[in-house]
Amino acid sequence: MKTNKIIGIILVAFLFLGLTGCGAKEAEVTFENYEKVVILSDESDDPTTYAGTIVLLGGATDTTNFNDQNGDGYVVWESEDYYVKVTYDDFNATAKEQTGLRSASEPVPIGSNGSWTDWVVKQVAIFTFHASNLFGLLGGTYYYWIGLLIMTLVIRTLGWPIYAKSNDMTIKMQMAQPELTKVQEKYRGKSDQASQQRMQMETMEIYRKYKINLLGCFMPLLQMPIFLAMYSVVRRFPITPTSVFGDGSVVMNYDFLWTDLGNTNMLENLPLALVVVGTMFLSQWLMQKRTRDNQKKNRYVDAKAQQSQKMMKFMMYFMILMMGYISIGNAGIAFYWMLGNSYQLFQSYISHRKADQRQEQLRKQF
């Protein structure tokens, strides 16, 4: 019993030391630590002292303008990335200013780190930059909305073969579903190993018959890296110096109709956000409608398929709300998603027109 108590005390001690260690934060010039510096004002009677600032930000790089006898003057923390200046009166902070510091939740300029993911983002951003003046046809005039439009059209068009392959796989699965459902009904309630093995063999035989490769279901995921790169470009492009893209003398024009595609004003972004929600809802609604129409043609409707349909509907509403929420806070992202959703509607229209013809071709093959 004593041994257990000793072990318990040791574990509690280690846990306490670990928690206190995690809670401690080293002095560092960060946006969060800078925000903790309280200046003397009418709202605050307890300003951060000179010693307290050193605890937060570390040793200053320039103290030549600070009188350590009476505590008057200012000190500076400076590097290639940031500049921080804090002014004191009687060792109490009375003013502060900074440039280059960003909150951990804020986006950072493109090309700020040497990772391979940031390199991909930078290449997409460079293409967008040059596309914004139609690759030199507009001279020295650069329109951000033109760059976003061309980038979206090019990337979505290059990804069309993947979309077409995925759509073809969906048609094959719809054709095979009645037979798959029959197999599931045939072995319903039979949990012995032999029955399960036969069910798997018959299921795989149907997949081979219709040339269904389950790996094809993951093909849409191949587009995700480039879509994530595009999202990162749109989110970080307005805060990135044009010198990163090849010409520091260029002034990018972010105007589009009534708004600025670089702003985060929720009221001004509301109309674009509503368009994003509308186009997203229409695209998802049409997809759900076509799925329901195909299920009506199928005499054998699996209960799991119905449950999956309900889950997809829930996810659809969640995605629409999420995209609307993000769009209302960033006009550039709202414009990009509006273009992407419109293009997806066009893709769906083309594929739907060819779906019956493709099904007829596949029936002749199978």
C-alpha positions in Angstrom: 0.0 0.0 0.0 2.8 2.4 0.9 4.5 1.6 -2.4 1.4 2.5 -4.3 1.1 5.8 -2.4 4.7 6.7 -3.2 4.2 5.9 -6.9 1.0 8.0 -6.9 2.8 10.9 -5.3 5.6 10.7 -7.9 3.1 10.5 -10.8 1.2 13.6 -9.4 4.5 15.5 -9.0 5.5 14.7 -12.6 2.0 15.7 -13.8 2.3 19.0 -11.9 5.7 19.7 -13.3 4.6 18.9 -16.8 1.6 21.2 -16.6 3.6 24.1 -15.2 6.2 23.5 -17.9 3.5 23.6 -20.6 2.0 26.7 -19.2 5.3 28.6 -19.1 6.1 30.7 -22.1 9.6 31.9 -23.0 10.2 35.6 -23.6 9.7 36.1 -27.4 8.7 38.9 -29.7 5.3 37.5 -30.9 2.0 39.2 -31.7 0.4 37.5 -28.7 3.1 38.7 -26.2 3.0 42.2 -27.8 -0.7 42.3 -27.1 -0.1 41.6 -23.5 1.9 44.8 -23.0 -0.6 47.1 -21.3 0.0 50.9 -21.7 -0.9 53.6 -19.3 -4.3 55.1 -20.2 -7.6 56.2 -18.7 -8.9 52.6 -19.1 -5.9 51.0 -17.3 -4.3 51.9 -14.0 -1.9 49.0 -14.0 0.4 49.4 -17.0 3.2 47.0 -17.9 6.5 48.0 -16.4 9.8 48.1 -18.3 10.8 44.9 -16.4 7.5 43.3 -17.3 8.0 44.1 -21.0 11.4 42.4 -20.9 9.8 39.3 -19.4 7.4 39.2 -22.3 9.5 40.2 -25.3 13.1 39.5 -24.1 16.0 41.8 -24.2 15.6 44.9 -26.5 17.8 45.4 -29.5 18.1 49.1 -29.0 18.0 50.9 -25.6 20.0 54.1 -26.6 16.8 56.2 -26.2 15.9 54.9 -22.8 17.1 56.5 -19.6 17.5 53.7 -17.1 17.8 56.2 -14.2 14.3 57.8 -14.4 12.7 55.2 -16.7 11.8 57.6 -19.5 12.2 57.1 -23.2 11.6 54.2 -25.5 13.2 50.9 -26.5 13.1 48.9 -29.7 12.9 45.3 -30.7 13.8 44.9 -34.3 14.7 42.1 -36.9 14.3 41.5 -40.6 10.7 40.5 -40.0 9.3 42.9 -37.4 9.7 46.3 -35.6 8.4 46.9 -32.1 8.7 50.1 -30.1 7.5 50.7 -26.6 7.6 54.1 -24.9 7.9 54.5 -21.1 7.3 57.2 -18.5 8.7 56.4 -15.0 9.3 52.8 -16.1 5.6 52.4 -17.1 4.6 51.7 -20.7 2.7 54.7 -22.2 2.6 53.8 -25.9 3.5 50.9 -28.2 3.7 50.3 -32.0 4.7 47.4 -34.2 5.0 46.3 -37.8 5.5 42.8 -39.1 3.8 40.9 -36.2 0.8 38.7 -37.0 -1.5 36.7 -34.9 -1.0 32.9 -35.1 -4.6 32.7 -36.5 -3.8 35.2 -39.3 -2.5 34.1 -42.7 1.1 34.8 -43.5 2.4 36.1 -46.9 3.0 33.6 -49.6 6.6 32.4 -49.8 7.3 33.1 -46.2 8.7 29.6 -45.6 10.7 27.2 -47.6 8.3 24.2 -47.4 7.4 22.3 -50.5 3.7 23.0 -49.9 4.4 26.7 -49.8 6.4 26.3 -53.0 3.3 24.8 -54.7 1.2 27.7 -53.4 3.7 30.2 -54.7 3.6 28.7 -58.2 -0.2 28.9 -58.4 0.0 32.5 -57.1 2.6 33.4 -59.7 0.3 32.1 -62.4 -2.6 34.1 -60.9 -0.4 37.2 -60.8 0.5 37.1 -64.5 -3.0 36.0 -65.5 -4.4 39.2 -63.8 -3.1 41.3 -66.6 -3.7 38.6 -69.3 0.0 37.7 -69.5 1.1 41.2 -70.6 -1.9 42.1 -72.8 -3.1 44.7 -70.3 0.3 46.3 -70.0 0.9 47.5 -66.4 -2.7 47.1 -65.3 -3.4 44.1 -63.0 -6.9 43.0 -62.1 -7.1 40.4 -59.3 -10.6 39.2 -60.4 -9.3 38.4 -63.9 -6.4 36.4 -62.3 -8.9 34.4 -60.1 -11.2 33.8 -63.1 -8.5 32.4 -65.3 -6.9 30.4 -62.5 -10.2 28.8 -61.6 -11.1 28.0 -65.2 -7.6 26.5 -66.0 -7.4 24.4 -62.8 -11.0 23.1 -63.1 -10.6 22.3 -66.8 -7.4 20.4 -66.1 -9.2 18.4 -63.4 -12.1 17.5 -65.7 -10.7 14.1 -66.7 -10.7 13.1 -63.0 -14.2 14.4 -62.7 -15.3 12.5 -65.8 -13.7 9.3 -64.6 -15.4 9.6 -61.2 -18.7 10.3 -62.8 -18.3 7.2 -65.0 -17.6 5.1 -61.9 -20.8 6.5 -60.3 -22.8 5.4 -63.4 -21.3 1.9 -63.2 -22.1 1.7 -59.5 -25.7 2.7 -60.2 -26.0 0.0 -62.8 -24.5 -2.6 -60.5 -26.5 -1.6 -57.4 -29.6 -3.8 -58.1 -27.4 -6.9 -58.3 -25.3 -5.9 -55.3 -28.5 -5.4 -53.3 -29.8 -8.9 -54.3 -26.6 -10.4 -53.0 -26.9 -8.6 -49.7 -30.5 -9.7 -49.3 -29.5 -13.2 -50.2 -27.1 -13.5 -47.3 -29.0 -11.2 -44.8 -28.9 -12.8 -41.4 -26.2 -15.3 -42.3 -23.1 -14.5 -40.2 -21.2 -17.8 -40.6 -17.8 -17.7 -42.2 -18.8 -19.7 -45.3 -21.7 -17.5 -46.1 -19.7 -14.3 -45.6 -17.0 -15.6 -48.0 -19.5 -16.5 -50.7 -21.1 -13.1 -50.4 -17.7 -11.5 -50.8 -16.9 -13.6 -53.8 -20.3 -12.8 -55.5 -19.8 -9.1 -54.7 -16.3 -9.1 -56.3 -17.7 -11.0 -59.3 -20.3 -8.2 -59.9 -17.5 -5.6 -59.5 -15.4 -7.4 -62.2 -18.5 -7.7 -64.4 -19.0 -4.0 -64.4 -15.3 -3.2 -64.3 -15.6 -1.3 -61.1 -12.3 -0.5 -59.4 -12.8 0.5 -55.8 -9.6 2.6 -56.0 -11.5 4.8 -58.5 -13.7 6.0 -55.7 -10.7 7.9 -54.3 -9.9 9.6 -57.6 -11.6 12.9 -56.5 -9.1 13.1 -53.6 -6.4 13.6 -56.2 -7.8 17.1 -56.8 -7.7 18.0 -53.2 -4.0 19.1 -52.9 -4.4 21.6 -55.8 -7.7 22.9 -54.5 -6.2 23.4 -51.1 -3.3 25.3 -52.8 -5.8 27.5 -54.6 -7.6 28.3 -51.4 -4.4 29.2 -49.7 -3.5 31.5 -52.6 -6.8 33.3 -52.4 -6.5 33.7 -48.6 -2.9 34.9 -48.6 -2.5 36.7 -52.0 -3.7 40.2 -50.8 -1.2 40.4 -48.0 1.8 39.3 -50.1 4.1 41.8 -51.7 4.0 41.7 -55.5 7.8 41.3 -55.5 7.2 37.7 -54.5 5.5 37.1 -57.8 8.2 38.8 -59.9 7.5 42.5 -60.0 7.6 44.7 -56.9 6.6 47.8 -58.8 3.1 46.4 -59.7 0.0 47.7 -57.9 -2.7 45.1 -57.9 -6.2 46.3 -58.4 -8.6 44.4 -56.1 -11.8 46.2 -57.1 -14.7 44.1 -58.3 -18.1 45.8 -58.8 -19.0 47.3 -55.4 -16.4 45.6 -53.3 -12.7 45.0 -52.8 -11.7 41.4 -53.2 -9.1 41.8 -50.5 -11.4 43.1 -47.8 -12.9 41.3 -44.8 -15.9 43.6 -44.2 -18.8 41.3 -43.5 -21.5 43.7 -44.6 -19.9 44.4 -48.0 -19.2 40.7 -48.5 -22.8 39.6 -47.7 -24.1 39.7 -51.4 -21.2 37.6 -52.6 -21.6 35.2 -49.7 -25.3 34.7 -50.6 -24.4 33.9 -54.2 -21.9 31.3 -52.9 -24.6 29.7 -50.7 -27.1 29.8 -53.6 -24.8 28.2 -56.2 -23.5 25.6 -53.7 -27.1 24.7 -52.7 -28.2 24.4 -56.3 -25.2 22.2 -57.2 -25.7 19.9 -54.3 -29.5 19.8 -54.7 -29.2 18.7 -58.3 -26.8 16.0 -57.3 -29.1 14.7 -54.6 -32.1 14.9 -57.1 -30.3 12.8 -59.7 -29.4 10.2 -57.0 -33.0 10.0 -55.9 -34.2 9.6 -59.5 -31.7 6.7 -59.9 -33.0 5.1 -56.7 -36.5 5.2 -58.0 -35.5 3.2 -61.0 -34.0 0.6 -58.7 -36.5 -1.9 -57.3 -34.1 -3.0 -54.6 -33.3 -0.1 -52.3 -30.8 -0.9 -49.6 -31.5 0.5 -46.2 -27.9 1.4 -45.8 -28.0 3.4 -49.0 -31.0 5.3 -47.6 -29.1 6.0 -44.4 -26.1 7.1 -46.3 -28.3 9.4 -48.4 -29.6 11.1 -45.2 -26.0 11.5 -44.0 -25.0 13.1 -47.3 -27.9 15.5 -47.0 -26.8 16.5 -43.5 -23.2 17.0 -44.8 -24.6 19.1 -47.7 -26.2 21.6 -45.3 -23.2 21.7 -43.1 -20.9 22.4 -46.0 -23.2 25.2 -47.3 -23.3 26.9 -44.0 -19.5 26.6 -43.5 -18.8 28.0 -47.0 -21.2 30.9 -46.3 -19.6 31.7 -43.0 -16.1 31.8 -44.5 -17.2 33.7 -47.5 -18.8 36.5 -45.5 -15.4 37.2 -43.9 -13.3 37.2 -47.1 -14.5 38.6 -50.4 -11.7 37.0 -52.4 -12.6 33.5 -51.2 -16.3 34.2 -51.8 -15.5 35.2 -55.4 -13.3 32.2 -56.0 -16.0 29.8 -54.6 -18.7 31.5 -56.7 -16.6 30.8 -59.8 -15.9 27.2 -58.7 -19.6 26.5 -57.9 -20.7 27.9 -61.2 -18.1 25.8 -63.1 -19.3 22.7 -61.2 -22.9 23.4 -62.3 -21.7 23.5 -65.9 -19.8 20.2 -65.4 -22.9 18.6 -63.9 -25.1 19.8 -66.7 -22.7 18.4 -69.4 -22.4 15.0 -67.5 -26.1 14.8 -66.9 -26.9 15.3 -70.6 -24.4 12.5 -71.5 -25.4 10.2 -68.6 -28.2 8.3 -70.4 -26.1 7.9 -73.5 -23.2 6.6 -71.4 -25.5 4.1 -69.6 -26.8 2.8 -72.9 -23.2 2.2 -74.1 -22.3 0.4 -70.8 -25.4 -1.8 -71.1 -24.3 -3.0 -74.5 -20.8 -3.8 -73.1 -22.2 -5.6 -70.0 
